[in-house]
Amino acid sequence: MKIATTSAALSFALLAATATGASAAATAPSAEPAAPTARVAWVGRVLAPVTARRGPTRTATAIVVVQPIAPLGRGATILQVTGTRRDSEGRLWVRAKLPIRPNEVQGWIPADVMRFNTTPMRIRIDLSALRLDLFANGRRVLRARVAVGTAVNPTPTGRFAVAEMIRTRTPGAFLGPIVFPLTAYSETLSDFAGGNGRAAIHGTSAPSSVGTRASHGCVRLLNRDIVRLARRVRPGTPVEIVS
């Protein structure tokens, strides 16, 4: 059950799964989106295919075409917003975390192809302490033990976001009942089980591994804890992983 979640790994685990296209935890006011704070983060649902660029202009270098349907669970694509800027024509652009390599890559997307919400949630994973903390409005509301990557294939560190939420509908599944693919990838594995080394937070069919360094880069929780997490967390939620 050592795994860095990938498209292929999810495909065999989720043959009968359904994905959630749920939006952020709280509906935003009609203000413009902004950079995240300790208490709130903005997220945006992509409404149509759009090119993410290296700068907030139509002529900036293209990074990737972002599709409105997320690739693994086929739910809505929802991105965490990290900043905003207007171009010379007055068009608003948002900078967002992209679910692609390299880790922590961000791109600029026109705001008019996204629908925005806010979330008060924030996840912090401490690899040394083997612990996950969930914060709501800056206050810790959940703490859980986790399994993380081994010394050979460590869990990537940095500032990421939840990219998708996928329900396997199978509590005894290899990845547990719920999988949160991240915008993070293994730094040591370019592929795993036929996929591209995508990291995730998920449950486990091997609860004895929780509290150890046992995975290929994913963060495992007891199934009861991943269910608790799923009651509050949605795509776009900021995730900080520290060593």
N, C-alpha and C positions, 0 to 999 in steps of 0.2 A: 504494500500500500504506500510505497515511497513514490511520490509523483510530483512533478511540476506540471500543473494542468495545461493541457494543450487542446487544440481543436480535435485531434484524433482521440485523445484520452476522454474528452467529454462526449464524443460521438458514440463510443461504445457504452459509456455509463448512462447516457441520456436518450437511448433509443425510444423510450416511451415517455420522455419528459415533455413538460410544457413550460414555456418561459413566461416570465412576468414582464410586462412593459410598464410597470408601475413608475410613476413620476416621483419627484423628491418628496421628502417627508412633510414639507409645509409649503403652502402656496405663497408665492412672493407677492408683495405689493406691486403697484404699477411703476415703480422706480426702475431706473436702468440697472443692469447687473454690475457687480463690482468684484474686486479681489476678495478672497476669503479672509475671515478674521478668526479669532479663537472661538467665537460664538456662532458664526453663521457662514455658510458657503453658498454661492450661486451655482446652479446647474442648468444646462440647456439641453432640451430634446431637439435632435436634428430632424427637420421636417421633410427634407428633400436632399438628394445627393449634392454635395458641396465640396469644393476644393479647399483644404486647409493650407495656408501659405505661411512663409517665413516672416512676413510683415503684414501690417494692416492696410494693404493696398491691392488693387486688382492686378497689378503688374509684378507683385512680389513672387519669388520662386515658389512653385507648388511643392508641397510635401506629400500629400496623399488625398485621394478623394474619399470623403467620409460618407458612408451610406446611412440612410435612416433606419435600416434594420441591422441590429447587432449580429455579428457573424456566428456566434456559438449557440446561443439560445433562441435567436430569431425574434427577440423582443425589440423594443425601441432603443435606438442609440442615444444615450444620455451622457453628456460630457461635463466635467467640472470646469467651471470658469475661473481663471486666475488673474484676469485683467481685462481692461477695455481701452479702446482708443477710437477717435474719429479720424477719417481720412480728409483730404483736402476738399472733398465734395460734401462733407458732413455726414457720411455714412458711418454708422457705428459698427465696429468690429469687436469681437471678443477673442481673447486668448484662452485656449482650452488644452487640457491634458489629452494627448492622443494615445489610443491603445495600440501602439506600434513600437517597434524597436527604432532607435536605442531608448533605454529607460529614461523617463522624465522628459521626453520630447514634447514640445508644445507647438501649436499652430494657431494662426489667426483665421477666424471664420466670420463672415458677415452675420450680424445679429439678426437680420430680417429673415433668415432661414432657420431660426431656432425659436423655441418657446421656453421661457425661463421660469424657474421656481427657486426657492431657497430650501436649504436643509440645515437644521441646527446640529446635525450629527457629525462626529469626527472620530476616526479610529486611530489608535496608536498601538503599535506592536513593538515590544521590547524583546529582542532576540536573546539578550543575555539573561533576562529574567524569565524567559519562556512565558510571556504574558501578553494578553490583549486587553486593552482598555477602550471602552466606548464612552464618548463624552457627548452630552446634549446641552447646548448653550453654555459650554465650558465646564459643565459639572459631570463628574464621572457617574455613569448610570449602570455600567456593567463591567465586570472584570472576570477573565477566564484564563485558565492555563491553556497552553498551545503546544503543539509539536512544530518544529521548524526544520530547515534544511541542515544537512550534515556539513562537516568541515569541507568535504570535497565538493559538494553542490549546495552552497549556502543560499538561504533566502535573500533575495536582493534587498538592499537598503535604499532609502530615499523617500521622496514625497510622490505618492501615486494617488489613484482614485479607484473606487469600485467601478468596473466597466459594465457588468451585467449582474443580474440575479437570476439564477436558474434553479428550479425545483425539480429534483429527480423523481419525486413522488414515491421514493423507495428508501425507507429509513435504513435498511441493511445494505444499501449500495456502497460500492468501493469509496465513493466520494461523499457518502452520507446523504441526508435528505435535501441539502441546499448547497449550492456552489456560488461563490462570488468571484468570478474572474476579475483580475486587476489589470491596470495599465502597466503592469510590471512583468519583466521577463527574466529568466535565469541568466546570470552572467557567465555561467560555465557550460550550459547546455544550449546548443543552437537548435536542437530538436530532441523530442522525447516521445516515445510511443507513436511515432509517425507525425507528430505535431511540431510546433515551433517554440517549445519551452515556455509557454505562458504560465505565470504564477497565479494562484488563487487562494482564497480563504474558503475552507469547506469543512464538512463533517468527516467522519471516518468510520470504517467498519473494523478498525483496530484501535479501540479506546485505550489500550495499554501503551500505545505510542505517545499519547498526549503527555506533555511534560518532558519530552526528550528531543534530541536532534535526530530525526528519523526520516525526513522527506527529501525529495530531490529539489526542494525550493518552495513548495507550498506551505501554507499555514493551516494546520489541522486543529479543529476544536472537537470536543465531545459533541455528539449529536444534539443533546439537550441545549448546549450553549449556542450552537449555530442556529437553532430554532429561535432562541431568545434574541440573537443578533438580528435575525431576519424580520422580527417584529418591528424593528426600528430603522434598519439600514436599507437604502435603495441606491441604484446606480448614481454615480456622481459624488458619492460621499468621499471626502478626503481620507486618505490612508497614509500615515507616516510610519515607516519601519526603520527602527534604529538598532544599532548593534550594542 
